[in-house]
């Protein structure tokens, strides 16, 4: 009887767990550090990208002003482009943290938040602004775009792999089913600087969450260039 109960419990642990799909993105211009940080940097700004902050991939990014002077983001000329569909950032919520000391430490939960270490910090949220300022040596976080409302499927790509073990599909840049472009127009000293980064999916993995723990939502194994979709409970 005990053995039967154990078997039933084990079957329940497998069958009752959600199936998840984990997408991994790559880029020719955005770097991926050993710590899983997905970022772009030039002499003016550093842009960090986060895809793993919420189910279905909530596209979020932060811009850190590396200069001592204020810079501005032209929201009407800055775009989120998802598989060819462009939306400008005008009207999106942003949060800025001001301070001389800045930490590249972030923590995300149900809602996007950021953890900064600052000697003096002031946080504010603004919406519907044509131009958004970022003070010198400060950062601003932008969020609000869901990447996908459903998981990726294709013929032969098993949605419910045997015993939940990972089913993998890999793609190169030219055949990727998901291409995301982040175009930012900065105003620096009265001049426009356009930064455009393209990111594309190179791998999709279907698995049971509790069977393949390496792909578990919110786990440390998910890099900032990965997001997950729960597609069956």
Secondary structure in CASP SS format (residue, H / E / C, confidence):
PFRMAT SS
TARGET T0000
AUTHOR 0000-0000-0000
METHOD secondary structure of the structure
MODEL  1
X C 1.00
X H 1.00
X H 1.00
X H 1.00
X H 1.00
X H 1.00
X H 1.00
X H 1.00
X H 1.00
X H 1.00
X H 1.00
X H 1.00
X H 1.00
X H 1.00
X H 1.00
X C 1.00
X C 1.00
X C 1.00
X E 1.00
X E 1.00
X E 1.00
X E 1.00
X E 1.00
X E 1.00
X E 1.00
X E 1.00
X E 1.00
X C 1.00
X C 1.00
X C 1.00
X E 1.00
X E 1.00
X C 1.00
X C 1.00
X C 1.00
X C 1.00
X C 1.00
X E 1.00
X E 1.00
X E 1.00
X E 1.00
X C 1.00
X C 1.00
X C 1.00
X E 1.00
X E 1.00
X E 1.00
X E 1.00
X E 1.00
X E 1.00
X C 1.00
X C 1.00
X C 1.00
X C 1.00
X C 1.00
X C 1.00
X C 1.00
X E 1.00
X E 1.00
X E 1.00
X E 1.00
X E 1.00
X E 1.00
X E 1.00
X E 1.00
X C 1.00
X C 1.00
X C 1.00
X C 1.00
X C 1.00
X E 1.00
X E 1.00
X E 1.00
X E 1.00
X H 1.00
X H 1.00
X H 1.00
X C 1.00
X E 1.00
X E 1.00
X E 1.00
X E 1.00
X C 1.00
X C 1.00
X E 1.00
X E 1.00
X E 1.00
X E 1.00
X C 1.00
X C 1.00
X C 1.00
X C 1.00
X C 1.00
X E 1.00
X E 1.00
X E 1.00
X E 1.00
X C 1.00
X C 1.00
X C 1.00
X C 1.00
X C 1.00
X C 1.00
X C 1.00
X C 1.00
X C 1.00
X C 1.00
X C 1.00
X C 1.00
X C 1.00
X C 1.00
X C 1.00
X C 1.00
X C 1.00
X C 1.00
X C 1.00
X C 1.00
X C 1.00
X C 1.00
X C 1.00
X C 1.00
X C 1.00
X E 1.00
X E 1.00
X E 1.00
X E 1.00
X C 1.00
X C 1.00
X C 1.00
X C 1.00
X E 1.00
X E 1.00
X E 1.00
X E 1.00
X C 1.00
X C 1.00
X C 1.00
X C 1.00
X E 1.00
X E 1.00
X E 1.00
X E 1.00
X E 1.00
X E 1.00
X E 1.00
X E 1.00
X C 1.00
X C 1.00
X C 1.00
X C 1.00
X C 1.00
X C 1.00
X C 1.00
X C 1.00
X C 1.00
X C 1.00
X C 1.00
X C 1.00
X C 1.00
X C 1.00
X C 1.00
X H 1.00
X H 1.00
X H 1.00
X C 1.00
X C 1.00
X E 1.00
X E 1.00
X E 1.00
X E 1.00
X C 1.00
X C 1.00
X H 1.00
X H 1.00
X H 1.00
X C 1.00
X C 1.00
X C 1.00
X E 1.00
X E 1.00
X E 1.00
X E 1.00
X E 1.00
X E 1.00
X E 1.00
X E 1.00
X E 1.00
X E 1.00
X C 1.00
X C 1.00
X E 1.00
X E 1.00
X E 1.00
X E 1.00
X E 1.00
X E 1.00
X E 1.00
X E 1.00
X E 1.00
X E 1.00
X E 1.00
X E 1.00
X E 1.00
X E 1.00
X E 1.00
X E 1.00
X E 1.00
X E 1.00
X C 1.00
X C 1.00
X C 1.00
X C 1.00
X H 1.00
X H 1.00
X H 1.00
X C 1.00
X C 1.00
X C 1.00
X C 1.00
X C 1.00
X C 1.00
X C 1.00
X C 1.00
X C 1.00
X C 1.00
X E 1.00
X E 1.00
X E 1.00
X E 1.00
X E 1.00
X E 1.00
X E 1.00
X C 1.00
END
